[in-house]
Amino acid sequence: MWQWEHYAPGSVERKALEAALKKLQQELPFEVPCVINGKHVKSGDLKPQPMPHAHATNLCTYHAATPQIVSDAIDGALSAKSEWEDLPWADRAAIFLKAADLLAGKYRYEVMAATMLGQGKNAWQAEIDAAAEACDFLRFGVKYVEDLYAQQPPRNAAGVWNRTEWRPLEGFVLAVTPFNFTAIGVNLVCAPALVGNVCIWKPSPMATYSNYLVHKILLEAGLPPSVIQFVPGSPPEVVQQCIDHRAFGGLHFTGSTAVFKDLWKKIGANLDRYRGYPRVVGETGGKNFHLYHPSADIQSGVIQAIRAAFEYSGQKCSALARCYVARSLWEGGFRDLLASETSKITVGPCTQFGHFTGPVIGKPAFDRIMGVLKKAKEAGGEILAGGTGDDSKGWFVKPTVVVTKDPKSVTMTEEIFGPVLTVYVYEDSDFETTCDLIDQTTDYALTGSIFSTDRAALTLASRKLRNAAGNFYINDKCTGAVVGQQPFGGARGSGTNDKSGSVNIFYRFTSPRSIKENFIDPTEYHYPSNLV
């Protein structure tokens, strides 16, 4: 597992990252092509990727794929399929292990700087994403696939040898990746490829440049040029063309619940077109919770809430949105400490290392968040901290704490995907019914946490909230799942819960074939029971 760097003032890694940031800023805007069969293809239809902390400046412009480019990408991937899946496993694995080393070394600070400038992350968040988690996905992925291939039938009858072939899917896999984690882009496209699939990579418009660098690294590591096709462009158009193709074999998606549901419906409507049933794998939204029992520690609880809600401006699928606090805790210091600590948080550009929180990703996000805050105020919500934004130079929203008396209010039910935390104070005697309230408030079920020093309370909450979160934390914040330690994914409206960061995800992109080989020829067809 990757060992994180801390980027303390004066450290070697801080200086190296600052140099990479300076170099990129001197050279931007970059021009990003489509990469089809390893060749740069320029459509001439240029789209911008502005920097969220300084939106008047573009990190890059990218060539949006035309229908012909998408068609060429699919044809190229399919033509490479047979040779790629027949490549010996050790040779396939070596490519991704080399890519991890290139990412960890030669390209580490460049990819981190691209993630910071293009996706608005500070140094710490970029390190745990673009360096640590991205490498972990690749290295652990190789280990998990080795474990998968080693799963073979445990019994062989006399004269028989049984074995399982873990085949890739027929056709191609479409990977639709989000803006918020460079590492998710790595995982969504590399997990299917590790087990022999060919992929079309549709990156988020807001993460195009960092994803392009990752694709460049994969090619340098020896990935055959047609195995992963890099196809930026209009999400609806590119995705629709892919799922309309007869050879569409699977979708690996991270994004909004509404978009995922729509894609599933469209795939279902196309079933008569496909050769088989496509695999649909998705991780979507969340409305994640912390529940504080009266026995919880106030200092720890507040720190955990701030980190979970306001790291990366709340733009994590797992970010804390709903906070349920026992009244005795709230009035005993939780409220005052949460208000004072949140008010101390500074917001600013990623190039200034002192800021804990940066911008939100774009104008639509900024407008949506400010609109939700307006609704919360109109509905009688109390703004305990923050509540303001400034989009004059970058899309900055102050970390905001809303206190509501309505547990079904707009900020308790709608996914905001920004630095907004809503607190509902419950009576100490209502702990058990509050567990039921949490379970019934939204259709999401991604992450959640319980804080208590009372083991009986922990056991009760764990049981009652069994289906409310795919990742459940005890006395720890609801963000920060680590590859190889906490496999990540949620159910209900939060996705298919296929657990990235574990062997489970690789089952979804394989189609096993059971093989029986007989060594002893039969001598007659009669059964012993036929004898008289």
C-alpha angles and dihedrals in degrees: 000000000000118000109224123232118223103211094218117180111284094013122137092241092050091053092047092050093047089052091051091049091050092048094050093047091052092051103040143144094064123196114229120197130195108262110220119176087345094303127113111246121189120199095185090231097116121195126185132239103198122198107251094218092050106021096179087072126065121219088202146341116226134202109244112224119249122216089260092053091050090049091050090049093053093045091048093049093049091049089056095046101091096048093045096051091045093053109111112262094240091057092048092048093049091061094058094042089053090048089054091053092048090050092047093048126012098030101025100108094036093056091043091051091048089051091049097047097038102036102029101243126151120231096268095049092045091051096052090045114035096028111026107030095036091055092043092054090054098043098040088043091061090049093048093050090050088054091047094052090048091061103103134157109286096214136057123184118222110290094010133103117198125193140163124228112204098213124191116242120276113257124008135313121233114215114198107188132194134231100238102072126033085195092060088056088053093049099043093056101031099047093065092040093053091064093047105273125136116227146204109213115209105184125199112264087233094056101037099121099048090045090050089054090051090052089050089053092051091053091048089051089060104266108158105254098241099047095083116027116199108219117171118179145093106351097214094047099043093043094046092052090051097048091046091059118104091226094055103131107170149352125225106189142172118179143079124350092231093054093046093051090049092051092049090053091050092048090050091051089055098052094112088056098056129079090229143353110296119229111243115200120173143164112193140158136343142195095197126194146209118202117198117200117206088256094058121119110252100208094049092041094055094046091049091049093051093050094045095047104037108030107114089003091290091293096136123106086231097047119135114257106154123051122186113193128183111241094238089057094043094052092036095067108296093102096049095044093047091049095047096044094045091050090055093059112110121213123207150116122318091240089069103070097201096075120099093194129040136185129306114249103260151337095280089054092046093049092046093051094047089047092054091049090052090053090049092053092046089052091055100262116156116233103219094177137357118357097158137096141190123205099169095108104000135004099266125167121182114238102264134204117195120191114205135185090198112076089197096050121135095264091049095053111028120075107241103176093206142090096294124124122183121202126203116189115214130190114261091238091056098065095118095046089047088059088056090047092054091050093051103040101084140013091237124101109175113117138353142162139210121204119198144121090212110095093200090056091049091051093048094049093045091054097044093045095045093122098031095082136024088204112042122185129198115208091343135094121269095243134070107061109183123219109250093017109055111020105214133229145093138220136216107044091346097075147273094309094227092153113234111211092047140074089261095079092059093058087064094060097046132075107203122219118204112216125195120187120192120209102180121063117224117240101204141010100224121108118229087243089063091068116104 
